[in-house]
Amino acid sequence: MKWTDSREIAIALADKFPDVDPKTLHFVELMQWVLELDGFNDDPKHCGERILEAIQLAWMDEAD
């Protein structure tokens, strides 16, 4: 997975952290969780606020 795979990342996070409300996460924490996902292989320097926001929104969609 790469940073641009926001939907795939969101699904993986929802599976790994089913009891977490994505609305309560800080971007620093979200970024760390993404970096720790199995199958994630991208440079942390390629991540920004817009990417984290897209992941968070996709995760919120998955939670609904």
C-alpha positions in Angstrom: 0.0 0.0 0.0 1.0 3.6 -0.7 -0.2 6.8 0.8 -2.5 7.3 -2.2 -4.4 4.1 -1.3 -6.6 5.8 1.2 -9.6 3.5 0.9 -7.4 0.3 1.2 -5.6 1.9 4.2 -8.9 2.8 5.8 -10.2 -0.8 5.5 -7.0 -2.1 7.0 -7.2 0.3 9.9 -10.9 -0.5 10.5 -10.0 -4.2 10.6 -7.0 -3.7 12.9 -8.7 -1.2 15.3 -12.4 -2.1 15.2 -13.2 -0.2 18.5 -11.5 3.1 17.6 -13.6 6.1 16.5 -11.5 7.6 13.6 -12.9 11.0 14.4 -11.0 11.0 17.7 -7.5 10.4 16.3 -4.8 13.0 15.9 -3.0 13.0 12.6 0.3 12.1 14.3 -1.2 9.0 15.8 -3.0 8.1 12.5 0.2 8.4 10.5 2.1 6.1 12.9 -0.7 3.5 12.7 -0.6 3.6 8.9 3.2 3.2 8.9 2.8 0.1 11.1 0.2 -1.6 8.9 1.2 -4.9 7.3 1.6 -4.3 3.6 2.2 -0.6 3.9 5.4 0.4 2.0 5.8 4.1 1.3 8.0 6.9 2.4 6.8 8.8 5.5 8.0 12.0 3.8 5.3 11.6 1.1 2.6 12.0 3.7 0.8 15.3 4.4 -2.3 16.6 6.2 -4.4 16.2 3.0 -3.5 12.5 2.7 -4.2 11.8 6.4 -7.5 13.6 6.1 -8.5 11.5 3.1 -7.6 8.3 5.1 -9.6 9.5 8.1 -12.6 10.3 6.0 -12.5 6.9 4.2 -12.2 5.2 7.6 -15.2 7.1 8.9 -17.1 5.9 5.8 -16.1 2.3 6.5 -17.3 2.7 10.1 -20.8 3.7 9.0 
